[in-house]
Structures are given as structure tokens and as C-alpha cells.
Amino acid sequence: MTTIYHNSRCGKSRTALKALEEAGIDVEVVEYLKAPPTADKIRTLLRKLNIKPLELIRTKEAVFREHFAGKPLSDEEYIQAMVDYPILIERPVVIIGDTAWIARDAETLEAIAKRLGG
């Protein structure tokens, strides 16, 4: 199963979902702003992405600048920030099994399609 953490208001997220669907890939859509992930789900996502919490955060979001910019936070504090403010989670994130990608560009989408045999 392929899963996408999707924000329908984001152009890159819409583009990624459309590309996956046009490639004939069955996609489970997680609208993470409507159903925010738990801290455990974010930890799992970070492991699959193989990145640190700060790398999954949209640091240009107003809520980040207002509440977190310039503050020395631990990884757990960044995870909690994403739980409290899911808008901070970078998108789109595509998950296949134990691997995930932040799929913001055509090259990443092509790599995902190849992985799926498309």
C-alpha cells in the first residue's frame, strides 16, 4: 500500500497525488490537517524518512516563526510541535512500506513510480 500525507490546499501535494493516481498507483490519502498524526506516528514517519524532526518541519510557516524560531528545541519538542500544529509537517510525504519520501519534485515522484514498477 502506498500512503500520502496530503494537504489538498497545497499545489505540490495535489501534483504528487495526481501523479501517483495517473500512474495507476492505489493510494491511501491521509489528510493530516483533518486527522493529525500522533507523536508515535510522527516518530515512525521520521524513521521511514531517515531524517531528524526539524527536517520535517516547514520553518517558513507563520506558526513556526511565531512560536519556535530561534529556540533551541529537542527532537521530542519538535515532534510535539508537529502534533500541536500539524500545518508544520512538510508535504507531501509518500510512504511505501518501510520507506518514505518528501515528494516535492518530479525527480522524487519518478523514483517512487520506478520503485512501484511504473
C-alpha positions as CSV (number, residue, x, y, z in Angstrom):
1,M,0.0,0.0,0.0
2,T,1.1,3.5,-0.8
3,T,0.2,6.3,1.5
4,I,0.4,10.0,1.0
5,Y,0.3,12.6,3.8
6,H,-1.7,15.1,1.8
7,N,-2.8,18.8,2.2
8,S,-5.4,19.5,-0.5
9,R,-4.7,23.2,-0.3
10,C,-1.0,22.6,-1.3
11,G,-0.2,22.6,-5.0
12,K,2.8,20.3,-4.6
13,S,0.7,17.9,-2.6
14,R,-2.1,17.9,-5.3
15,T,0.5,17.4,-8.0
16,A,2.0,14.4,-6.2
17,L,-1.3,12.8,-5.6
18,K,-2.4,13.3,-9.2
19,A,0.9,11.8,-10.5
20,L,0.5,8.7,-8.3
21,E,-3.1,8.2,-9.3
22,E,-2.2,8.8,-13.0
23,A,0.5,6.1,-12.7
24,G,-2.2,3.7,-11.6
25,I,-1.0,3.5,-8.0
26,D,-3.6,2.7,-5.4
27,V,-3.1,5.5,-2.8
28,E,-4.3,5.8,0.7
29,V,-4.8,9.5,1.3
30,V,-4.1,10.8,4.9
31,E,-5.4,14.4,5.2
32,Y,-3.2,15.1,8.2
33,L,-4.6,18.5,8.9
34,K,-8.1,17.0,9.5
35,A,-6.7,13.9,11.3
36,P,-3.4,15.0,12.9
37,P,-0.9,12.2,13.5
38,T,0.2,11.2,17.0
39,A,3.7,11.7,18.3
40,D,4.3,7.9,17.7
41,K,3.1,8.2,14.1
42,I,5.5,11.1,13.5
43,R,8.3,9.1,15.0
44,T,7.6,6.2,12.7
45,L,7.4,8.6,9.8
46,L,10.8,10.1,10.7
47,R,12.3,6.7,10.8
48,K,10.9,5.9,7.4
49,L,12.2,9.2,6.0
50,N,15.5,8.7,7.9
51,I,15.6,12.4,8.9
52,K,15.6,14.4,12.1
53,P,12.3,16.1,13.3
54,L,13.4,19.6,12.3
55,E,13.9,18.4,8.7
56,L,10.2,17.5,8.5
57,I,9.1,21.0,9.7
58,R,8.0,23.8,7.4
59,T,10.1,26.5,9.1
60,K,8.6,29.3,6.9
61,E,5.1,28.8,8.3
62,A,3.9,31.7,10.4
63,V,3.2,29.4,13.4
64,F,6.8,28.2,13.4
65,R,8.2,31.8,13.2
66,E,5.8,32.9,16.0
67,H,6.3,30.0,18.4
68,F,9.5,28.2,17.7
69,A,12.1,30.1,15.5
70,G,15.3,30.8,17.3
71,K,14.5,28.5,20.2
72,P,16.8,25.5,21.0
73,L,14.3,22.6,20.9
74,S,14.9,18.9,21.4
75,D,13.8,16.4,18.9
76,E,10.8,15.5,21.1
77,E,9.8,19.1,21.4
78,Y,9.8,19.4,17.6
79,I,7.7,16.3,17.4
80,Q,5.3,17.7,19.9
81,A,5.2,21.0,17.8
82,M,4.0,18.9,14.8
83,V,1.4,17.2,16.9
84,D,0.1,20.5,18.2
85,Y,0.4,22.3,14.8
86,P,0.2,19.8,12.0
87,I,0.5,22.6,9.4
88,L,4.2,22.5,10.3
89,I,4.6,19.0,8.7
90,E,6.3,19.1,5.3
91,R,4.2,17.8,2.5
92,P,3.5,15.7,0.6
93,V,5.1,12.7,2.2
94,V,4.7,9.4,0.3
95,I,5.1,6.1,2.2
96,I,5.7,2.7,0.8
97,G,6.3,0.0,3.4
98,D,9.3,1.0,5.5
99,T,10.4,3.8,3.2
100,A,9.1,7.4,2.8
101,W,9.9,10.4,0.7
102,I,9.1,14.1,0.9
103,A,7.8,14.2,-2.7
104,R,8.0,17.9,-3.6
105,D,9.7,17.5,-7.0
106,A,9.3,15.5,-10.2
107,E,12.5,13.5,-9.7
108,T,11.3,12.1,-6.4
109,L,7.9,11.2,-7.9
110,E,9.7,9.4,-10.7
111,A,11.8,7.5,-8.2
112,I,8.6,6.4,-6.4
113,A,7.0,5.3,-9.6
114,K,10.0,3.3,-10.6
115,R,10.0,1.7,-7.1
116,L,6.4,0.7,-7.7
117,G,7.2,-0.7,-11.1
118,G,5.6,2.1,-13.1
